[in-house]
Amino acid sequence: MRRLKITFENKEGRRHTFVTQNFSELLSNEEIVAIVTDFLAQEQFAGNGEFEKIVKIRIVEKKTQKLFSCYHYKNERYYIANKRMMGKQS
């Protein structure tokens, strides 16, 4: 099984990264607000001389376990873009 490197941001805005093979292990963490699941083949200029990956993420609603996809925008505090994350385009 492929190892996943997943970054999430909790309600206080702190970011944490897990390397795991078990996705359900992450779903059991009560602090998780959003999980990065894959990359889009798109980057934008971040304005500080670096490029920022635009990532497609999956939001986890803990009570219903409903999963839905959305895109990263800088004004949404619980959406995540971490240019240091490792991932492979499929």
N, C-alpha and C positions, 0 to 999 in steps of 0.2 A: 504494500500500500504506500502511496506517495505521502511524504510528510508535508504538512501544511504550515506555513508561517502566517499567522493571523494577528492583525493588530486591532484592538478595540479601544474605544474611549468610554470611560464611565461617566456617571452623571455629574461628577465634579470637574470633568474635562481632562482628567489624567489619562494618558495613553499607555497601554501595556501590550506587549507582544508575547504570544505563545507560539511554540513550535510543537505540534501535536499530530498524531495520526487519528485522533478520535474527536470528531466534530461534536458529538453529543456531550463530551466532557466540557466543552466550552459553553454549551447551552445551559448547563447546570449552574453556571456562575451568575449570581444574582446582579452583579454590577454591570454586566454587558448591555450596552445600548445598541451598538452597531458592530457588524463584523464585515471585514473586507473578504470577498470570496474570489474575485478575479479582476484582471486588468482589462481596460479598454486600450486599444492601440491608438491612444491620443495623448498628447501632452500640451500644456499651455505655458507661456512664459510667466513666471511668478513675480517678475519685477525686480528681483534682487540678484539677477545674473544667473539664476538657476531655472531649470524647467521642473514643472510639477506634474506628476502623473495624475490623470483623471481616472478614477477607479470606479467600477461598478460595485456597489455594495448591497448587502442584504441586511435589512433591519429585522431584528428579532423582537417581537412582542411576547414577553414572557408569559402573560396570562393565557393567551390563545394559541401560542406557538405558531402564529400566522407569519409566513415569510413572504416578503415582497421586495422587488428590486427597485432601486432608484439611483440617481447619480449624485456625485459630490459637488456641492456648491460651498464656497467659502463662508457664506453667511449662516450656514446651518451648523451649529456647534457639535452635533453628534454624528455628522458625516465625516469620514476619515479619508485623508490622502497622505500617504506616507511614502515619499520617494525612495526611501531606503529599503522598503520591503522587497523581498525576493519573490519572483513568480514567473511562470512561463505562459506565454500566449499559446492558446490551443488552436 
